[in-house]
Amino acid sequence: SRTTTGELQLRGPALSGVLRRGLGPMWSVSGFGFYDRLTFSGRGDVRPLRTLASNSVPLPLPAPATFDARNGRMEHAGIGVAFARIGDADSPRLGRHVWVMGLQVEQVRLSRYQFDYRIDAGPARGIVGLVDYSGDYNHVTPFGGIEFPRARGRWTFSPHALVAVPVPRRGVIARISGPGFDISGNTDTAGNGKHFGDPSLALGIDATYEPWGLTVDLGSTLTQATLERLVHVGIDSNWSLAVGWRF
């Protein structure tokens, strides 16, 4: 995956695995795990310097500034269990479909997620410092959704939708330092909201070539490139490619 905003980017690989077992003709259970390791980088990004995690920073903010990222890392790992139930294939509205529900435990770890900043204009022009968003965020995430598998010769196409709701939703941890100050805070306690652990809607269309058991999620590539920019304002582009192999 690769996400960009201005001159900053977050990119890297993700790996996941699933073990599935049938529980009769209608039900199955799956255990799964995943691990993402993304790098955060970029130089010369120009945007206002703000401090939503603290209201006591001794600077006249917001102020125009230039940011250089310090090559940080985001690690996202989790395990979970999911149950699937095959719906009535003769349903006049849905046709063949599968309901999915489950629960996962996950952690997002931001390491060296830091920027050097330089204020470019105003009364604080020329001041330099550091903004640090490093921190750990733990969530329990229930999810549920539906898919509609349709066979076409050697191919199976499966449109699907999944809703996930991480709990608890958390404020963003941040630290800012400059000449004579070093302040840490949280957007929640500062009265600026909880922004980590947003509910999400995943839309996709899996295309599986059955002789090889090879799947490409065409729909998630499209929706990530379009809907993510609407959900999280400020993102310029968001590309992902998901490929799976069933054996």
Sequence and secondary structure as in RCSB ss.txt:
>XXXX:A:sequence
SRTTTGELQLRGPALSGVLRRGLGPMWSVSGFGFYDRLTFSGRGDVRPLRTLASNSVPLPLPAPATFDARNGRME
HAGIGVAFARIGDADSPRLGRHVWVMGLQVEQVRLSRYQFDYRIDAGPARGIVGLVDYSGDYNHVTPFGGIEFPR
ARGRWTFSPHALVAVPVPRRGVIARISGPGFDISGNTDTAGNGKHFGDPSLALGIDATYEPWGLTVDLGSTLTQA
TLERLVHVGIDSNWSLAVGWRF
>XXXX:A:secstr
 EEEETTEEEE  EEEEEEEEE SSSEEEEEEEEEEEEEEE S EEEEE  TT S  SS SSEEEEEEE  EEEE
EEEEEEEEEEE  TT TTT S EEEEEEEEEEEEEES EEEEEE SSTTTT EEEEE  EEEEEEEEEEEEE  E
EETTEEEEEEEEEE  BS B  EEEEEETTEEEEEETTTTTS   BS  EEEEEEEEEETTTTEEEEHHHHHHHH
HHHHHHSTT  EEE   EEE  
